[in-house]
Amino acid sequence: MSHIGKQSINIPEGVEINITNSGEVNVKGKLGELSETFHSELLIIQKAGIITVNIPSETKQFKELHGLTRALIANMIEGVCNGYSKELNLVGVGYTADASKGNYLLLNLGYSHP
């Protein structure tokens, strides 16, 4: 079994999850709604605010899908709760970045002019 697939997923407050028998998972939260269909033989179980993903057999196909399915469901929950964000780190001497002008990013990368 996958090490990632074995981990359970905690469902935060304000998130509604609907799991159908055909493998469709619907996640609704404050930032929107996401839906995805997974392999129908995977056992996606929701109990007491926790989701677990189980596989019916130890075949190569199910081992590959185990961790992937768990990660995708966790990312769906994260997306409807907190949204997507990207953090960039600028490392080095003489490098500056300024993002204070709305959707405009000014980078000074060692040259005298932006």
ChimeraX attribute file (.defattr): number of C-alpha atoms within 10 A of each C-alpha:
attribute: neighborCount
match mode: 1-to-1
recipient: residues
	/A:1	16
	/A:2	14
	/A:3	8
	/A:4	13
	/A:5	21
	/A:6	15
	/A:7	14
	/A:8	15
	/A:9	18
	/A:10	14
	/A:11	18
	/A:12	13
	/A:13	9
	/A:14	11
	/A:15	17
	/A:16	16
	/A:17	19
	/A:18	11
	/A:19	16
	/A:20	12
	/A:21	11
	/A:22	12
	/A:23	16
	/A:24	15
	/A:25	18
	/A:26	18
	/A:27	21
	/A:28	19
	/A:29	20
	/A:30	13
	/A:31	12
	/A:32	11
	/A:33	16
	/A:34	16
	/A:35	14
	/A:36	13
	/A:37	13
	/A:38	17
	/A:39	14
	/A:40	12
	/A:41	14
	/A:42	19
	/A:43	16
	/A:44	22
	/A:45	12
	/A:46	17
	/A:47	8
	/A:48	7
	/A:49	13
	/A:50	12
	/A:51	19
	/A:52	17
	/A:53	20
	/A:54	20
	/A:55	18
	/A:56	10
	/A:57	12
	/A:58	10
	/A:59	10
	/A:60	10
	/A:61	10
	/A:62	20
	/A:63	17
	/A:64	14
	/A:65	18
	/A:66	23
	/A:67	19
	/A:68	16
	/A:69	21
	/A:70	22
	/A:71	16
	/A:72	13
	/A:73	23
	/A:74	16
	/A:75	14
	/A:76	20
	/A:77	25
	/A:78	17
	/A:79	20
	/A:80	20
	/A:81	19
	/A:82	11
	/A:83	13
	/A:84	9
	/A:85	6
	/A:86	4
	/A:87	5
	/A:88	5
	/A:89	6
	/A:90	11
	/A:91	8
	/A:92	9
	/A:93	8
	/A:94	9
	/A:95	12
	/A:96	14
	/A:97	13
	/A:98	10
	/A:99	10
	/A:100	9
	/A:101	8
	/A:102	6
	/A:103	6
	/A:104	9
	/A:105	10
	/A:106	12
	/A:107	15
	/A:108	13
	/A:109	15
	/A:110	12
	/A:111	9
	/A:112	6
	/A:113	7
	/A:114	10
